[in-house]
Amino acid sequence: MSKYNNQTKQQIIDVTKTLLKEQGNLTIKDIAEKAYVNVAAINYYFGSKDNLIKIILEEVIFDLRNEIVKSIQKNEEIGFDFNDLMIELIEMIIKFADNNTGIINYSFLQMASGSDEDNILIDFFLNDYQFMEMILGQLSNIFPDVSKDQLNVKYVIIFSSFIVPFFINFARSQRVGKKDEDFLSRYMHLYIEELKRFITP
């Protein structure tokens, strides 16, 4: 593939990644217009819009998984409290979800539409048993006093945090017309404080 073709392909990926941060219901025309290419070019390089988006989702979520593993490894080195680590991971996931609302929306729109495509978030964090067992194994080694059942429940709580921005955005939408510039940060602070009370024995 020529240098020009590589640049065009990367431009399409970069533009789609940017668009996906904010909107989940992308059309191939949206991508083509922003990338200054025609629809045929997207189909030529990626086969379809869904293939293009799948490549981006896998890349972005794989990076998040690496960050989660690094956070757990850091905890092993410096010795956090288990609940402190849990809050750190939840905050990381919520921040990711809030910064990538289009990606989250797209994932759940695909599932709601009855698409044959699996929900990539569920695939990467709940159906990938190798990853799940690796994380649970690391946590078990660091916190041997936490039972396997407790670890499994806490794992589900951590990775269900992807859905939190949906509720934040709903709460925000109820405040239309009200000036509240720091709503998100205040709401998230309250959410985390309530979560700490919920998970602390």
C-alpha positions as CSV (number, residue, x, y, z in Angstrom):
1,M,0.0,0.0,0.0
2,S,1.4,3.4,-1.0
3,K,2.3,6.2,1.5
4,Y,-0.7,8.1,0.2
5,N,-3.1,5.2,0.8
6,N,-1.7,4.7,4.3
7,Q,-2.3,8.4,5.1
8,T,-5.8,8.3,3.8
9,K,-6.6,5.1,5.7
10,Q,-5.2,6.6,8.9
11,Q,-7.1,9.9,8.3
12,I,-10.3,7.9,8.1
13,I,-9.5,6.1,11.4
14,D,-8.6,9.3,13.2
15,V,-11.7,11.2,12.0
16,T,-14.0,8.3,13.0
17,K,-12.3,8.0,16.4
18,T,-13.0,11.7,17.0
19,L,-16.6,11.6,15.8
20,L,-17.2,8.5,18.0
21,K,-16.2,10.3,21.1
22,E,-19.4,12.3,21.0
23,Q,-21.9,10.5,18.8
24,G,-22.8,6.8,18.6
25,N,-25.2,6.9,15.7
26,L,-22.7,7.7,12.9
27,T,-23.4,7.3,9.3
28,I,-20.8,6.5,6.6
29,K,-21.6,9.8,5.0
30,D,-20.8,11.6,8.3
31,I,-17.3,10.0,8.3
32,A,-16.7,10.6,4.6
33,E,-17.5,14.3,4.8
34,K,-15.3,14.9,7.9
35,A,-12.4,12.9,6.4
36,Y,-12.7,14.6,3.0
37,V,-13.0,11.2,1.2
38,N,-15.9,9.5,-0.7
39,V,-17.9,6.7,0.7
40,A,-16.3,4.3,-1.8
41,A,-12.9,5.0,-0.1
42,I,-14.2,3.9,3.3
43,N,-15.6,0.7,1.8
44,Y,-12.4,0.1,-0.1
45,Y,-10.1,0.3,3.0
46,F,-12.4,-1.2,5.6
47,G,-15.2,-3.1,3.8
48,S,-17.9,-1.3,5.7
49,K,-18.6,1.3,8.3
50,D,-19.2,-1.3,10.9
51,N,-15.8,-2.9,10.2
52,L,-14.1,0.5,10.6
53,I,-15.9,1.2,13.9
54,K,-15.1,-2.3,15.2
55,I,-11.4,-1.7,14.5
56,I,-11.5,1.6,16.5
57,L,-13.6,0.1,19.4
58,E,-11.1,-2.8,19.8
59,E,-8.1,-0.4,19.8
60,V,-9.7,2.1,22.3
61,I,-11.0,-0.6,24.6
62,F,-7.8,-2.6,24.4
63,D,-5.9,0.5,25.6
64,L,-8.3,0.8,28.5
65,R,-7.8,-2.8,29.5
66,N,-4.0,-2.2,29.6
67,E,-4.6,0.9,31.8
68,I,-6.6,-1.3,34.2
69,V,-3.9,-4.0,34.3
70,K,-1.3,-1.3,35.0
71,S,-3.4,0.2,37.8
72,I,-3.7,-3.3,39.5
73,Q,0.0,-3.9,39.1
74,K,0.8,-0.5,40.6
75,N,-1.4,-1.4,43.6
76,E,0.5,-4.6,44.0
77,E,3.7,-2.6,44.3
78,I,2.6,0.1,46.7
79,G,-0.2,-1.7,48.6
80,F,-3.5,0.1,48.3
81,D,-6.6,-0.9,50.3
82,F,-8.8,-3.1,48.2
83,N,-11.7,-0.6,48.3
84,D,-9.4,2.2,47.3
85,L,-8.3,0.2,44.3
86,M,-11.9,-0.6,43.4
87,I,-12.8,3.1,43.5
88,E,-9.8,4.0,41.4
89,L,-10.8,1.5,38.7
90,I,-14.4,2.6,38.8
91,E,-13.4,6.3,38.4
92,M,-11.1,5.2,35.5
93,I,-14.0,3.5,33.7
94,I,-16.5,6.3,34.3
95,K,-14.0,8.8,33.0
96,F,-13.4,6.7,29.9
97,A,-17.2,6.3,29.4
98,D,-17.8,10.1,29.8
99,N,-15.0,11.0,27.4
100,N,-16.2,8.4,24.9
101,T,-20.0,8.7,25.1
102,G,-20.4,7.9,21.4
103,I,-18.4,4.7,21.7
104,I,-20.6,3.6,24.7
105,N,-23.8,4.6,22.9
106,Y,-22.8,2.8,19.7
107,S,-22.0,-0.4,21.7
108,F,-25.5,-0.4,23.3
109,L,-27.3,0.8,20.2
110,Q,-25.9,-2.3,18.4
111,M,-27.2,-4.6,21.1
112,A,-30.6,-2.8,21.3
113,S,-31.1,-2.9,17.5
114,G,-30.8,-6.7,17.5
115,S,-27.6,-6.6,15.5
116,D,-25.7,-9.9,15.1
117,E,-22.6,-8.0,16.4
118,D,-21.9,-8.7,20.1
119,N,-21.6,-5.8,22.5
120,I,-17.8,-5.2,22.5
121,L,-17.8,-4.0,26.1
122,I,-19.4,-7.2,27.3
123,D,-17.1,-9.2,25.1
124,F,-13.9,-7.5,26.4
125,F,-14.8,-7.4,30.1
126,L,-17.4,-10.1,30.8
127,N,-17.2,-12.7,28.1
128,D,-13.4,-12.8,27.8
129,Y,-12.8,-15.4,30.5
130,Q,-9.0,-15.3,30.1
131,F,-8.9,-11.6,30.9
132,M,-11.5,-12.0,33.7
133,E,-9.5,-14.8,35.3
134,M,-6.3,-12.9,35.0
135,I,-7.7,-9.8,36.7
136,L,-9.4,-11.9,39.4
137,G,-6.2,-13.9,39.9
138,Q,-4.2,-10.7,40.4
139,L,-6.7,-9.3,42.8
140,S,-6.8,-12.6,44.7
141,N,-3.0,-12.6,45.1
142,I,-2.9,-9.0,46.3
143,F,-5.9,-9.4,48.6
144,P,-6.0,-13.1,49.8
145,D,-8.5,-12.3,52.6
146,V,-11.2,-11.3,50.0
147,S,-13.3,-14.4,49.1
148,K,-13.7,-15.5,45.5
149,D,-17.4,-14.7,45.6
150,Q,-16.7,-11.2,46.9
151,L,-14.1,-10.7,44.1
152,N,-16.6,-11.8,41.5
153,V,-19.3,-9.4,42.8
154,K,-16.9,-6.5,42.9
155,Y,-15.6,-7.3,39.4
156,V,-19.2,-6.9,38.1
157,I,-19.7,-3.7,40.1
158,I,-16.5,-2.3,38.6
159,F,-17.3,-3.1,35.0
160,S,-21.0,-2.1,35.2
161,S,-19.7,1.4,35.7
162,F,-19.7,1.9,31.9
163,I,-23.5,2.6,32.2
164,V,-23.1,5.4,34.7
165,P,-22.7,8.3,32.2
166,F,-26.1,7.4,30.7
167,F,-27.7,8.2,34.0
168,I,-25.6,11.3,34.5
169,N,-26.6,12.6,31.1
170,F,-30.3,11.9,31.9
171,A,-29.9,13.8,35.2
172,R,-28.2,16.6,33.3
173,S,-31.0,16.7,30.7
174,Q,-33.5,17.3,33.5
175,R,-31.8,20.6,34.3
176,V,-32.3,22.2,30.9
177,G,-32.3,26.0,31.2
178,K,-30.6,25.9,34.6
179,K,-27.1,27.3,34.7
180,D,-25.0,24.6,36.4
181,E,-21.5,24.6,34.8
182,D,-19.9,22.2,37.4
183,F,-22.9,19.8,37.4
184,L,-20.8,16.9,36.1
185,S,-17.9,17.2,38.6
186,R,-20.3,17.6,41.5
187,Y,-22.5,14.8,40.5
188,M,-19.6,12.4,40.0
189,H,-18.2,13.4,43.4
190,L,-21.5,12.6,45.1
191,Y,-21.7,9.3,43.2
192,I,-18.3,8.2,44.2
193,E,-18.9,9.2,47.9
194,E,-22.1,7.1,47.9
195,L,-20.3,4.2,46.2
196,K,-17.6,4.3,48.9
197,R,-20.3,4.0,51.6
198,F,-21.9,1.1,49.7
199,I,-18.8,-1.0,49.2
200,T,-17.1,-0.4,52.5
201,P,-17.9,-3.3,55.0
